[in-house]
Amino acid sequence: MKKNINKQFILLLLLVFALGCKRELSDLEPATFPTTSAVFLDDFTGDLVYAAFGGSDVKAFQVVKEDTYGGSAAAMRFDVPDENSPKGAFAGGAFFSKTGRDLSGYNALTFYVRASQAVNIGVVGFGNDFGESKYVTSISGVPANTNWQKVIIPIPDASKLTSERGLFYISAGALNGRGYTIWVDELQFENLSNLSPITGLIAFGKDSVINGAENESTYSTGTFQASANLPSGINQVVNTTANFFTLTSSNASVASVSENGLITVLDSGKSVITAKLGENDAKGSITINGIGVGIKPATIAPLPTYDAANVISMYSNVYPNEPIDTWNTHWLYSTAENDFIKLAGTDDVIKYRNLNFVGIEFTSQPIDATEMTNFRMNIWTPDPTNLPNNFKVLLVDFGANGVYGGGDDASSELTFTSPLLVTNNWVTIDVPLSNFTTLTSRAHLAQLVLSGTLPTVFVDNVLFHKISTEPTVAAPTPSYNSADVLSILSDTYTNLAGTDFNPNWGQATVVSQKPIAGNNTLVYKGLNYQGTQFASAQNVSDKTFLHLDYYTTNSTSLKVYLISAGPKEVPFTLTVPSGTGWKSVDIPLTSFTPTVDLTKVIQMKFDGNGDIYLDNILFRK
Amino acid sequence: MKNIKTDFNIKIALQSLLLISAVGLFASCKKESKQTLPERSYKLVWSDEFDGLEGTAPDDTNWTYDIGAGGWGNQELQYYSSSTDNVSHDGFGNLKITATNKGTGGAPFTSARIKTQGLFAKAYGRIEARLKTPSGPGIWPAFWMLGEDITTNPWPACGEIDIMELRGQEPYIINGTLHGPGYSGGNSVTKAYTLTDGRFDTDYHIYAVEWGVDYIDFFVDDYLYNRLTPADLAGDWVYNKPFFLIFNIAVGGTYVGFPTSGTSFPQSMVIDYVRVYDEQ
């Protein structure tokens, strides 16, 4: 080691002699990667590779010899396509070095830019290597016009960039539906003397305080940013990654903070989460005032057991969840705060505190629940649920335009009260979407709004599901002696001939017969009322029961009528929905007498609602 | 902060500079180190070290205020106040003059302009301050002097010595300037000094003039970047009488242009000290 130093010292002396300038020993450390500054001056420098982003116009980029900066030999040109262009949705790609470069001696990526019209270029940056992209740093909405202008992207902490492969990337979309052209030239890393030292920012540079933080609640430090003052005196904020930052919790027993900025509350007390960018303190902090164990359900929410094929889940541990933009939009006048916590170490639930109302948005990717029949969520509240306390669920569909307003929105709100709501118990809200009466479309659902008089609500298993109204098994096969049976509709017995199962009585019900598990079944879809006309008057006075099997998952009212000439009719109320599977009833014919003359039965009738499956309608002894 | 507050022996410093200059002939790395300066020695006669408690106003035995809006002859946008929001000690041995975008009195910005008028004035000697400038488009900090007879002998006849002024959109260039009868405003006699390896808003620098009967030398960090003598002026040499000191931050105006959406507020000039020496 000593020898080494001596050698270096001699080398140092030689260098001093040769250059006439003082150099530091550290300058002589061999660089592992080339320190080349140029990315594109008059041509690509080094082993650069260009790759277009997926979905972009892959031919948007080219090197041109005209319209260059300062008459240089060549410039980069990006042709942004029109909206809906078959070529691609935008222009964008990354330029990366196959081997990597040592950029630790620079403090900014700079280039000149102009455009064929005044635009704000979507995003421009470096660090995108189509791989880990650990140090992606970018500025968004970069203003460009028809004059060449210099853009400076400060490097948050160049000492980390000793083998950086992502040297430049750009992405730009159409403006007002139309494409345009961007030129970039003199693209290089520089060590600008007139760039101020850079300051890291967490929590947008603000000192924020979270009071009442309960154990297991998690919070985010927010976007990682850094700000440097440009030679023009204005601050340039870059968006970057956690990999440049070192995060610290002042009291690790109260709150922990992960490398990527996820804060987890562990105990009561105070902890301040701060960050360093390199050696320097970043601006912004998050103070956690922990209150220890908060109220929470002792058990996990009842797990939904629907077939995954019949579910669109927004929040559950059972099904893959749709992307949700935010579980708390923090709309004006909303006091709601939310924490994401785990129950029993396995079940993720959302806890809303100070809930007056909270907006939940999924506008980026609206949910098409057209095929679904029900909305389900579990809630748990420690608050009083006696009347008039209530919990409200509002669903909002943004319509075909996919944005709020525009005249094609639809929404509907349901209010839930006791006895459904119970304090300190998981409550399953599972309602037919048809109950949201003014939700005329559910093809572009984009908002869910929760409100009511319960300040603390735990939420889980928020999902849409489809309840099939059709049985999967056949009705039970009756085993009566055929001599004792007058069958109207059954596969087991010979049916009375000439029965009209769909006489036109002005009903709305859609009638059909279809095999269910190979067994012919009578189906009433959307029942209001429905008659059955016998070919002739039947004498059933020697029979004891009207037997029928029925199945319905969505009916809330169902009556069957026996009708004799006159007509004279008497209803019998059936229990609906039918519960799990088929229900068989044997209705004593005495239920219909004496009004109905059992010697002259001419018709039957059902009324009520829902989808009804019927089989084995027969009179028996 | 304390170590830089130790009493400064300008003579030793200048001698050191000469020594560095000699070394510089061999090293030949820094062009400024070739400077050879006339040997002068000074003794401290007046200073404010700004050691007040945090949030306190500047010492009223040294400083008074210009207050109000109206552009101050340059279409400036600020309202000058005496509020400690705009000028106060920071508790770390500095005075902070702060320009804010919280308007008052019909002006969109507030700031401060403090001066020694009526309290202290000086002819000749070395006048220096160690400070960090603010920055940003439309921000115009200055450390300067006006002839004490300005009340009876209006500007520009009274004379003006600008030891440091800076346009916030170029936070690495300062100007040293003389305004007087026949050479004021756009026709003033000025010279810029540009930092090639840093900025005036990120580090402290020492701005000074050394002023004799027939010369005014302008320094940044003891580097002499301009000397003005009567022969350099298009009008009378009016610098044989006492001048008082001024520190201020203007916002907007004809010299600097207007703030943009990219100008961040508040912006502070942080002054470590101001010292006035007599030549021995």
Interface residues (C-beta under 8 A of the other chain):
Chain A: G20 C21 K22 S193 N194 S196 P197 N229 P231 S232 G233 I234 N235
Chain B: A27 S28 C29 S135 G136 P137 I139 G168 Q169 E170 P171 Y172 L195 T196 D197 G198 R199 D201 T202 T260 G262 T263 S264
